[in-house]
């Protein structure tokens, strides 16, 4: 008797498509691209400041061309340095466009990350496009101080957005775990608002002084420059005061992890009255040290920036110090955004599946 044994047909599992070129590049190059974007956003503030401080805003007479019918200037002996400074800043803008586009491709198209993260990744390239248009308007309206000032403030917003994107790139998309208590977080929000006021007043001070962007016409804002500088300095001291309170509260939160206890009638230990420690081993506790370190860095940057401000005021506003002060403003903005990002911790979302090919 012959028996026929039936062999079950085994279905071949579907073959996953090979990862795209971007998927292969993301694990290694996303963070470097985001860091490069932040650095470029800061550097272009310095070159843009050089344009303003040397009176080179009209070094190219039109936009997007440098001269009518010429995208790049024609170098000759009679050409002034203003043309080279302005065209150099425009060239760096092109580099920034490339870096921002890489960020958009690597992070903005990463479907493994949340929609909000991908939206932040598109902010640099959109912001650079907006800045290019405003830069052209600045030339066409002959360096109107309000347009020049808005050009700088948008640069500060791009620095802040780029720093925040770096924070989000280094963390997951899970629910945020707060590091600080509600009062400290409220003070941190106040700190951010005061920081914005400091930047706006700095723009007004510059527009009211001799470095308003035009070599021939200074003091373009009709306000007293020294009075405005004093108000600006007061806002900086208010920023330092709020930051100091936040740092003290963070330090006390760290000490609260080991709190005094007392024994109840049944022998159960209880925390002393008025203490609310964070549970040991939580993500919140792990982030406290990081928040304190970032806060101290922000304090050092702020004090250095304030020192430069006082020195430039009492030495007659030399161009080099004023440009260094603009660099300090960009670094302070980045440090503030990075500090605010340390006040909560985000792990990977439960549904996230991270694959690296």
KOLNU-800004 format. One record per residue (C-alpha): residue number from 1; x, y, z. Coordinates in Angstrom, 3 decimals, padded with zeros to 6 digits, m for minus. Layout:
<nodes>
<node k="NUM" X="X" Y="Y" Z="Z"/>
...
</nodes>
This chain:
<nodes>
<node k="1" X="000.000" Y="000.000" Z="000.000"/>
<node k="2" X="001.526" Y="003.226" Z="m001.054"/>
<node k="3" X="000.922" Y="006.372" Z="000.838"/>
<node k="4" X="001.374" Y="009.798" Z="m000.548"/>
<node k="5" X="002.653" Y="012.329" Z="001.931"/>
<node k="6" X="001.508" Y="015.821" Z="001.220"/>
<node k="7" X="004.053" Y="018.475" Z="001.961"/>
<node k="8" X="002.495" Y="021.738" Z="002.989"/>
<node k="9" X="003.416" Y="024.551" Z="000.698"/>
<node k="10" X="005.475" Y="027.094" Z="002.534"/>
<node k="11" X="004.762" Y="030.605" Z="001.355"/>
<node k="12" X="007.865" Y="032.658" Z="000.751"/>
<node k="13" X="007.841" Y="035.658" Z="003.071"/>
<node k="14" X="007.772" Y="038.979" Z="001.254"/>
<node k="15" X="011.140" Y="040.520" Z="000.756"/>
<node k="16" X="011.441" Y="043.952" Z="002.283"/>
<node k="17" X="012.489" Y="046.597" Z="m000.191"/>
<node k="18" X="016.032" Y="047.816" Z="000.227"/>
<node k="19" X="016.350" Y="051.001" Z="002.256"/>
<node k="20" X="016.588" Y="054.219" Z="000.340"/>
<node k="21" X="019.769" Y="056.234" Z="000.166"/>
<node k="22" X="018.363" Y="058.739" Z="002.676"/>
<node k="23" X="017.436" Y="055.938" Z="005.081"/>
<node k="24" X="021.025" Y="054.683" Z="004.972"/>
<node k="25" X="022.430" Y="058.174" Z="005.554"/>
<node k="26" X="020.101" Y="059.262" Z="008.378"/>
<node k="27" X="021.623" Y="057.351" Z="011.325"/>
<node k="28" X="025.065" Y="058.827" Z="010.711"/>
<node k="29" X="024.424" Y="062.236" Z="009.174"/>
<node k="30" X="021.225" Y="063.683" Z="010.643"/>
<node k="31" X="022.792" Y="065.022" Z="013.844"/>
<node k="32" X="025.897" Y="066.441" Z="012.065"/>
<node k="33" X="023.654" Y="068.154" Z="009.511"/>
<node k="34" X="021.515" Y="069.709" Z="012.259"/>
<node k="35" X="024.621" Y="070.875" Z="014.137"/>
<node k="36" X="026.096" Y="072.327" Z="010.914"/>
<node k="37" X="022.841" Y="074.167" Z="010.278"/>
<node k="38" X="022.922" Y="075.717" Z="013.756"/>
<node k="39" X="026.554" Y="076.762" Z="013.300"/>
<node k="40" X="025.820" Y="078.268" Z="009.870"/>
<node k="41" X="022.841" Y="080.187" Z="011.243"/>
<node k="42" X="025.143" Y="081.730" Z="013.865"/>
<node k="43" X="027.964" Y="082.492" Z="011.407"/>
<node k="44" X="025.678" Y="084.287" Z="008.969"/>
<node k="45" X="024.674" Y="086.623" Z="011.801"/>
<node k="46" X="028.343" Y="087.629" Z="012.012"/>
<node k="47" X="028.716" Y="088.162" Z="008.261"/>
<node k="48" X="025.416" Y="090.011" Z="008.135"/>
<node k="49" X="026.676" Y="092.159" Z="011.002"/>
<node k="50" X="029.811" Y="092.908" Z="009.001"/>
<node k="51" X="027.613" Y="094.118" Z="006.151"/>
<node k="52" X="025.758" Y="096.418" Z="008.499"/>
<node k="53" X="028.757" Y="097.687" Z="010.465"/>
<node k="54" X="030.853" Y="098.492" Z="007.374"/>
<node k="55" X="027.966" Y="100.207" Z="005.635"/>
<node k="56" X="028.033" Y="097.598" Z="002.862"/>
<node k="57" X="024.303" Y="097.031" Z="002.635"/>
<node k="58" X="024.241" Y="098.673" Z="m000.781"/>
<node k="59" X="027.537" Y="097.139" Z="m001.925"/>
<node k="60" X="025.386" Y="095.348" Z="m004.497"/>
<node k="61" X="022.954" Y="097.826" Z="m005.969"/>
<node k="62" X="020.153" Y="095.377" Z="m006.699"/>
<node k="63" X="018.825" Y="091.926" Z="m005.820"/>
<node k="64" X="019.029" Y="089.019" Z="m006.585"/>
<node k="65" X="021.713" Y="090.223" Z="m009.002"/>
<node k="66" X="024.624" Y="092.171" Z="m007.585"/>
<node k="67" X="024.584" Y="094.683" Z="m010.427"/>
<node k="68" X="022.058" Y="094.954" Z="m013.265"/>
<node k="69" X="022.795" Y="092.076" Z="m015.622"/>
<node k="70" X="025.518" Y="090.629" Z="m013.356"/>
<node k="71" X="024.913" Y="088.018" Z="m010.683"/>
<node k="72" X="028.472" Y="088.363" Z="m009.336"/>
<node k="73" X="030.435" Y="091.602" Z="m009.089"/>
<node k="74" X="033.185" Y="092.373" Z="m011.572"/>
<node k="75" X="036.399" Y="092.844" Z="m009.623"/>
<node k="76" X="038.477" Y="095.850" Z="m010.616"/>
<node k="77" X="040.765" Y="098.357" Z="m008.949"/>
<node k="78" X="038.043" Y="100.945" Z="m008.373"/>
<node k="79" X="035.728" Y="098.477" Z="m006.631"/>
<node k="80" X="035.187" Y="099.236" Z="m002.939"/>
<node k="81" X="035.318" Y="096.697" Z="m000.127"/>
<node k="82" X="031.571" Y="097.118" Z="000.351"/>
<node k="83" X="030.809" Y="095.080" Z="m002.751"/>
<node k="84" X="033.019" Y="092.216" Z="m001.583"/>
<node k="85" X="031.491" Y="092.221" Z="001.922"/>
<node k="86" X="027.907" Y="092.233" Z="000.649"/>
<node k="87" X="028.526" Y="089.614" Z="m002.036"/>
<node k="88" X="030.424" Y="087.445" Z="000.465"/>
<node k="89" X="027.426" Y="087.468" Z="002.776"/>
<node k="90" X="025.153" Y="086.513" Z="m000.123"/>
<node k="91" X="027.500" Y="083.658" Z="m001.026"/>
<node k="92" X="027.382" Y="082.308" Z="002.531"/>
<node k="93" X="023.609" Y="082.407" Z="002.247"/>
<node k="94" X="023.970" Y="079.934" Z="m000.603"/>
<node k="95" X="025.964" Y="077.596" Z="001.650"/>
<node k="96" X="023.277" Y="077.926" Z="004.302"/>
<node k="97" X="020.629" Y="076.981" Z="001.746"/>
<node k="98" X="022.500" Y="073.758" Z="000.963"/>
<node k="99" X="022.858" Y="072.834" Z="004.644"/>
<node k="100" X="019.211" Y="073.656" Z="005.389"/>
<node k="101" X="018.120" Y="071.569" Z="002.399"/>
<node k="102" X="020.112" Y="068.609" Z="003.739"/>
<node k="103" X="018.368" Y="068.986" Z="007.090"/>
<node k="104" X="014.995" Y="069.006" Z="005.350"/>
<node k="105" X="015.866" Y="065.858" Z="003.404"/>
<node k="106" X="017.368" Y="063.933" Z="006.322"/>
<node k="107" X="015.045" Y="065.010" Z="009.125"/>
<node k="108" X="012.044" Y="066.597" Z="007.452"/>
<node k="109" X="011.314" Y="063.466" Z="005.387"/>
<node k="110" X="012.007" Y="060.969" Z="008.192"/>
<node k="111" X="008.714" Y="059.098" Z="008.542"/>
<node k="112" X="009.932" Y="057.333" Z="011.674"/>
<node k="113" X="009.705" Y="060.618" Z="013.571"/>
<node k="114" X="006.645" Y="062.560" Z="014.647"/>
<node k="115" X="004.917" Y="065.111" Z="012.465"/>
<node k="116" X="005.875" Y="067.956" Z="014.805"/>
<node k="117" X="009.559" Y="067.007" Z="014.604"/>
<node k="118" X="009.432" Y="066.910" Z="010.811"/>
<node k="119" X="007.814" Y="070.348" Z="010.801"/>
<node k="120" X="010.690" Y="071.765" Z="012.875"/>
<node k="121" X="013.130" Y="070.263" Z="010.368"/>
<node k="122" X="011.600" Y="072.349" Z="007.575"/>
<node k="123" X="011.926" Y="075.604" Z="009.526"/>
<node k="124" X="015.558" Y="076.361" Z="008.487"/>
<node k="125" X="015.015" Y="076.115" Z="004.724"/>
<node k="126" X="011.750" Y="078.082" Z="004.895"/>
<node k="127" X="013.403" Y="080.686" Z="007.111"/>
<node k="128" X="016.371" Y="081.084" Z="004.770"/>
<node k="129" X="013.995" Y="081.674" Z="001.872"/>
<node k="130" X="012.128" Y="084.315" Z="003.878"/>
<node k="131" X="015.422" Y="085.941" Z="004.852"/>
<node k="132" X="016.557" Y="086.075" Z="001.231"/>
<node k="133" X="013.395" Y="087.945" Z="000.283"/>
<node k="134" X="013.728" Y="090.342" Z="003.233"/>
<node k="135" X="017.375" Y="090.906" Z="002.327"/>
<node k="136" X="016.289" Y="091.905" Z="m001.153"/>
<node k="137" X="013.615" Y="094.210" Z="000.245"/>
<node k="138" X="016.259" Y="095.778" Z="002.500"/>
<node k="139" X="018.290" Y="096.767" Z="m000.547"/>
<node k="140" X="015.261" Y="097.977" Z="m002.491"/>
<node k="141" X="014.055" Y="100.233" Z="000.370"/>
<node k="142" X="017.557" Y="101.645" Z="000.846"/>
<node k="143" X="018.275" Y="100.052" Z="004.239"/>
<node k="144" X="015.170" Y="101.212" Z="006.066"/>
<node k="145" X="016.025" Y="100.645" Z="009.757"/>
<node k="146" X="012.808" Y="098.755" Z="010.530"/>
<node k="147" X="013.496" Y="096.275" Z="007.715"/>
<node k="148" X="017.161" Y="095.943" Z="008.737"/>
<node k="149" X="016.100" Y="095.282" Z="012.334"/>
<node k="150" X="013.520" Y="092.683" Z="011.328"/>
<node k="151" X="016.220" Y="090.976" Z="009.229"/>
<node k="152" X="018.298" Y="090.511" Z="012.384"/>
<node k="153" X="015.391" Y="089.403" Z="014.576"/>
<node k="154" X="014.345" Y="086.751" Z="012.055"/>
<node k="155" X="017.951" Y="085.507" Z="012.137"/>
<node k="156" X="017.622" Y="085.173" Z="015.911"/>
<node k="157" X="014.374" Y="083.248" Z="015.466"/>
<node k="158" X="016.132" Y="080.902" Z="013.038"/>
<node k="159" X="018.983" Y="080.362" Z="015.502"/>
<node k="160" X="016.447" Y="079.511" Z="018.223"/>
<node k="161" X="014.521" Y="077.160" Z="015.906"/>
<node k="162" X="017.746" Y="075.455" Z="014.807"/>
<node k="163" X="018.841" Y="074.959" Z="018.415"/>
<node k="164" X="015.441" Y="073.549" Z="019.312"/>
<node k="165" X="015.643" Y="071.214" Z="016.323"/>
<node k="166" X="018.931" Y="069.920" Z="017.731"/>
<node k="167" X="017.201" Y="069.260" Z="021.054"/>
<node k="168" X="014.417" Y="067.357" Z="019.301"/>
<node k="169" X="016.839" Y="065.398" Z="017.113"/>
<node k="170" X="018.654" Y="064.038" Z="020.154"/>
<node k="171" X="015.479" Y="062.872" Z="021.892"/>
<node k="172" X="012.523" Y="060.646" Z="021.092"/>
<node k="173" X="008.898" Y="061.454" Z="020.356"/>
<node k="174" X="007.396" Y="060.067" Z="023.542"/>
<node k="175" X="005.424" Y="062.063" Z="026.059"/>
<node k="176" X="007.634" Y="064.674" Z="027.765"/>
<node k="177" X="008.613" Y="064.017" Z="031.363"/>
<node k="178" X="009.002" Y="067.286" Z="033.240"/>
<node k="179" X="012.310" Y="067.794" Z="035.018"/>
<node k="180" X="011.313" Y="070.898" Z="036.976"/>
<node k="181" X="008.219" Y="071.821" Z="038.970"/>
<node k="182" X="005.500" Y="074.100" Z="037.654"/>
<node k="183" X="006.873" Y="077.280" Z="039.240"/>
<node k="184" X="010.313" Y="076.718" Z="037.729"/>
<node k="185" X="008.793" Y="076.011" Z="034.327"/>
<node k="186" X="006.747" Y="079.201" Z="034.556"/>
<node k="187" X="009.889" Y="081.153" Z="035.413"/>
<node k="188" X="011.612" Y="079.543" Z="032.421"/>
<node k="189" X="008.799" Y="080.801" Z="030.188"/>
<node k="190" X="009.285" Y="084.275" Z="031.658"/>
<node k="191" X="013.009" Y="083.902" Z="030.959"/>
<node k="192" X="012.313" Y="083.219" Z="027.298"/>
<node k="193" X="010.009" Y="086.239" Z="027.064"/>
<node k="194" X="012.568" Y="088.531" Z="028.711"/>
<node k="195" X="015.211" Y="087.174" Z="026.336"/>
<node k="196" X="013.043" Y="088.201" Z="023.385"/>
<node k="197" X="012.685" Y="091.694" Z="024.885"/>
<node k="198" X="016.471" Y="091.912" Z="025.275"/>
<node k="199" X="016.948" Y="091.143" Z="021.578"/>
<node k="200" X="014.341" Y="093.640" Z="020.420"/>
<node k="201" X="015.820" Y="096.403" Z="022.586"/>
<node k="202" X="019.258" Y="095.547" Z="021.244"/>
<node k="203" X="017.975" Y="096.138" Z="017.711"/>
<node k="204" X="016.552" Y="099.509" Z="018.760"/>
<node k="205" X="019.846" Y="100.478" Z="020.422"/>
<node k="206" X="021.786" Y="099.646" Z="017.268"/>
<node k="207" X="019.339" Y="101.513" Z="015.047"/>
<node k="208" X="019.576" Y="104.540" Z="017.326"/>
<node k="209" X="023.381" Y="104.548" Z="017.204"/>
<node k="210" X="026.038" Y="105.196" Z="014.592"/>
<node k="211" X="025.987" Y="101.598" Z="013.259"/>
<node k="212" X="022.436" Y="101.601" Z="011.931"/>
<node k="213" X="023.546" Y="100.166" Z="008.578"/>
<node k="214" X="024.290" Y="103.230" Z="006.485"/>
<node k="215" X="027.700" Y="104.924" Z="006.518"/>
<node k="216" X="026.214" Y="108.266" Z="005.539"/>
<node k="217" X="023.096" Y="108.256" Z="007.729"/>
<node k="218" X="023.488" Y="107.095" Z="011.323"/>
<node k="219" X="021.123" Y="107.291" Z="014.292"/>
<node k="220" X="018.161" Y="106.310" Z="012.110"/>
<node k="221" X="015.778" Y="105.623" Z="015.026"/>
<node k="222" X="014.639" Y="108.919" Z="016.544"/>
<node k="223" X="015.330" Y="107.938" Z="020.164"/>
<node k="224" X="018.128" Y="108.857" Z="022.526"/>
<node k="225" X="020.766" Y="106.114" Z="022.117"/>
<node k="226" X="022.107" Y="106.309" Z="025.687"/>
<node k="227" X="018.656" Y="106.163" Z="027.253"/>
<node k="228" X="017.790" Y="103.204" Z="025.048"/>
<node k="229" X="021.083" Y="101.529" Z="025.969"/>
<node k="230" X="020.240" Y="101.903" Z="029.674"/>
<node k="231" X="016.820" Y="100.332" Z="029.172"/>
<node k="232" X="018.489" Y="097.535" Z="027.205"/>
<node k="233" X="020.964" Y="096.991" Z="030.057"/>
<node k="234" X="018.113" Y="096.847" Z="032.590"/>
<node k="235" X="016.420" Y="094.146" Z="030.529"/>
<node k="236" X="019.656" Y="092.151" Z="030.532"/>
<node k="237" X="019.911" Y="092.399" Z="034.321"/>
<node k="238" X="016.279" Y="091.288" Z="034.586"/>
<node k="239" X="017.190" Y="088.296" Z="032.408"/>
<node k="240" X="020.123" Y="087.464" Z="034.704"/>
<node k="241" X="017.912" Y="087.771" Z="037.801"/>
<node k="242" X="015.242" Y="085.401" Z="036.444"/>
<node k="243" X="017.911" Y="082.949" Z="035.300"/>
<node k="244" X="019.528" Y="083.010" Z="038.747"/>
<node k="245" X="016.204" Y="082.170" Z="040.404"/>
<node k="246" X="015.652" Y="079.290" Z="037.972"/>
<node k="247" X="019.142" Y="077.918" Z="038.668"/>
<node k="248" X="018.622" Y="078.121" Z="042.437"/>
<node k="249" X="015.343" Y="076.253" Z="042.158"/>
<node k="250" X="016.955" Y="073.576" Z="039.992"/>
<node k="251" X="019.772" Y="073.188" Z="042.527"/>
<node k="252" X="017.271" Y="072.770" Z="045.356"/>
<node k="253" X="015.345" Y="070.217" Z="043.317"/>
<node k="254" X="018.542" Y="068.194" Z="043.045"/>
<node k="255" X="019.082" Y="068.218" Z="046.801"/>
<node k="256" X="015.475" Y="067.189" Z="047.320"/>
<node k="257" X="016.204" Y="063.725" Z="045.926"/>
<node k="258" X="017.484" Y="062.679" Z="049.346"/>
<node k="259" X="015.195" Y="064.332" Z="051.882"/>
<node k="260" X="015.015" Y="064.067" Z="055.661"/>
<node k="261" X="012.397" Y="061.642" Z="056.916"/>
<node k="262" X="010.708" Y="060.933" Z="060.192"/>
<node k="263" X="009.138" Y="057.749" Z="061.521"/>
<node k="264" X="005.396" Y="057.616" Z="062.037"/>
<node k="265" X="003.767" Y="055.787" Z="064.951"/>
<node k="266" X="003.787" Y="052.542" Z="062.999"/>
<node k="267" X="007.445" Y="052.964" Z="062.042"/>
<node k="268" X="006.863" Y="053.891" Z="058.384"/>
<node k="269" X="009.330" Y="056.580" Z="057.172"/>
<node k="270" X="007.717" Y="059.698" Z="055.769"/>
<node k="271" X="009.325" Y="062.730" Z="054.063"/>
<node k="272" X="009.654" Y="065.842" Z="056.177"/>
<node k="273" X="007.006" Y="068.501" Z="055.864"/>
<node k="274" X="007.356" Y="070.788" Z="052.817"/>
<node k="275" X="009.526" Y="068.455" Z="050.751"/>
<node k="276" X="008.436" Y="066.993" Z="047.436"/>
<node k="277" X="011.336" Y="064.911" Z="046.129"/>
<node k="278" X="011.483" Y="063.439" Z="042.678"/>
<node k="279" X="011.491" Y="059.636" Z="042.780"/>
<node k="280" X="015.007" Y="058.280" Z="042.471"/>
<node k="281" X="015.849" Y="056.663" Z="039.158"/>
<node k="282" X="013.271" Y="058.488" Z="037.052"/>
<node k="283" X="013.989" Y="060.309" Z="033.804"/>
<node k="284" X="013.211" Y="063.572" Z="035.579"/>
<node k="285" X="015.960" Y="062.994" Z="038.123"/>
<node k="286" X="018.427" Y="062.006" Z="035.409"/>
<node k="287" X="017.739" Y="065.253" Z="033.558"/>
<node k="288" X="018.306" Y="067.582" Z="036.508"/>
<node k="289" X="022.078" Y="067.571" Z="036.186"/>
<node k="290" X="021.835" Y="068.227" Z="032.479"/>
<node k="291" X="019.467" Y="071.156" Z="033.074"/>
<node k="292" X="021.758" Y="072.686" Z="035.702"/>
<node k="293" X="024.801" Y="072.423" Z="033.441"/>
<node k="294" X="022.964" Y="074.000" Z="030.506"/>
<node k="295" X="021.718" Y="076.764" Z="032.804"/>
<node k="296" X="025.231" Y="077.528" Z="034.011"/>
<node k="297" X="026.464" Y="077.694" Z="030.413"/>
<node k="298" X="023.655" Y="080.139" Z="029.653"/>
<node k="299" X="024.623" Y="082.236" Z="032.686"/>
<node k="300" X="028.278" Y="082.403" Z="031.592"/>
<node k="301" X="027.287" Y="083.361" Z="028.041"/>
<node k="302" X="024.919" Y="086.037" Z="029.348"/>
<node k="303" X="027.520" Y="087.590" Z="031.655"/>
<node k="304" X="030.121" Y="087.571" Z="028.875"/>
<node k="305" X="027.649" Y="089.169" Z="026.490"/>
<node k="306" X="026.799" Y="091.827" Z="029.055"/>
<node k="307" X="030.487" Y="092.522" Z="029.617"/>
<node k="308" X="031.053" Y="093.004" Z="025.893"/>
<node k="309" X="028.081" Y="095.358" Z="025.793"/>
<node k="310" X="029.457" Y="097.586" Z="028.542"/>
<node k="311" X="032.973" Y="097.607" Z="027.067"/>
<node k="312" X="031.745" Y="098.551" Z="023.583"/>
<node k="313" X="029.623" Y="101.353" Z="025.043"/>
<node k="314" X="032.462" Y="102.903" Z="027.029"/>
<node k="315" X="035.024" Y="102.532" Z="024.213"/>
<node k="316" X="033.030" Y="104.371" Z="021.555"/>
<node k="317" X="031.363" Y="101.390" Z="019.840"/>
<node k="318" X="034.298" Y="099.981" Z="017.830"/>
<node k="319" X="033.136" Y="097.889" Z="014.899"/>
<node k="320" X="034.930" Y="094.720" Z="016.026"/>
<node k="321" X="033.305" Y="094.754" Z="019.468"/>
<node k="322" X="029.873" Y="095.513" Z="018.061"/>
<node k="323" X="030.165" Y="092.552" Z="015.705"/>
<node k="324" X="031.372" Y="090.377" Z="018.581"/>
<node k="325" X="028.297" Y="091.524" Z="020.489"/>
<node k="326" X="026.119" Y="090.357" Z="017.590"/>
<node k="327" X="027.858" Y="086.988" Z="017.685"/>
<node k="328" X="027.184" Y="086.879" Z="021.417"/>
<node k="329" X="023.497" Y="087.572" Z="020.809"/>
<node k="330" X="023.285" Y="084.576" Z="018.475"/>
<node k="331" X="025.172" Y="082.311" Z="020.895"/>
<node k="332" X="022.990" Y="083.474" Z="023.788"/>
<node k="333" X="019.836" Y="082.754" Z="021.772"/>
<node k="334" X="021.058" Y="079.239" Z="020.989"/>
<node k="335" X="022.098" Y="078.628" Z="024.604"/>
<node k="336" X="018.686" Y="079.782" Z="025.846"/>
<node k="337" X="016.839" Y="077.420" Z="023.499"/>
<node k="338" X="019.120" Y="074.517" Z="024.452"/>
<node k="339" X="018.593" Y="075.255" Z="028.146"/>
<node k="340" X="014.805" Y="075.337" Z="027.817"/>
<node k="341" X="015.019" Y="072.014" Z="026.032"/>
<node k="342" X="016.638" Y="070.396" Z="029.069"/>
<node k="343" X="013.666" Y="071.101" Z="031.329"/>
<node k="344" X="011.932" Y="067.969" Z="030.089"/>
<node k="345" X="012.987" Y="064.536" Z="028.868"/>
<node k="346" X="011.434" Y="062.679" Z="025.963"/>
<node k="347" X="012.027" Y="059.006" Z="025.314"/>
<node k="348" X="011.054" Y="057.063" Z="022.211"/>
<node k="349" X="007.299" Y="056.745" Z="021.714"/>
<node k="350" X="005.952" Y="053.223" Z="022.408"/>
<node k="351" X="004.850" Y="052.810" Z="018.789"/>
<node k="352" X="008.182" Y="054.013" Z="017.400"/>
<node k="353" X="010.240" Y="051.421" Z="015.575"/>
<node k="354" X="013.778" Y="052.622" Z="014.938"/>
<node k="355" X="015.543" Y="050.821" Z="012.117"/>
<node k="356" X="018.978" Y="051.467" Z="010.794"/>
<node k="357" X="020.094" Y="050.031" Z="007.550"/>
</nodes>
